[in-house]
């Protein structure tokens, strides 16, 4: 079974600064996907970024980028130029690749609550 | 309507009531999911449907009964719930279960009295 660990329950960053959220995972799979989702106070779970394990290049999406270290099973999220609207709960998630018609399930971490301050 | 919608957004019910949660996706996806989000716990996958067929039941109690009449609609029928079932119920959809990114609805906040 896969596990996802987010060791930082809460973090705070000032507006315009950079912050990094940590995530580690445990799996015996070689082909899988990793995700970061954000959940603002509105409760809508929003996809931030996705990484395929077979890709060596780190995914980026505007101000969001990841540091994917496959050997270390680490998948951190860097938010640059933080904005007040980035205040949210951030979840790291793992999905293994399946080749058959069965379900591909997301395994979530417990989340990191990020507060962006003025 | 765009994305994934869920109704109602909030629901209060007694332990003897019967209610249903509705989810609709407007993304042309063929897989749909129900998750439960409780305080201080990771999201828990409850059910998965692929092309209207249930492919996963993650040991969910029978007081939760899913229904998927077509690839765009997903229901969760609730009956004789317990207070510990109070949680945020999230619906998601993806292009397919094979590594497809899941997109979530806004959730239904359920309180069982």
Interface residues (C-beta under 8 A of the other chain):
Chain A: X4 X33 X35 X37 X42 X43 X44 X45 X46 X47 X50 X91 X95 X97 X98 X99 X101 X102 X103 X104 X105 X106 X107 X108 X109 X110 X111
Chain B: X31 X40 X41 X42 X43 X45 X48 X50 X55 X56 X88 X90 X92 X94 X97 X98 X99 X100 X101 X102 X103 X104 X105 X106 X107 X109
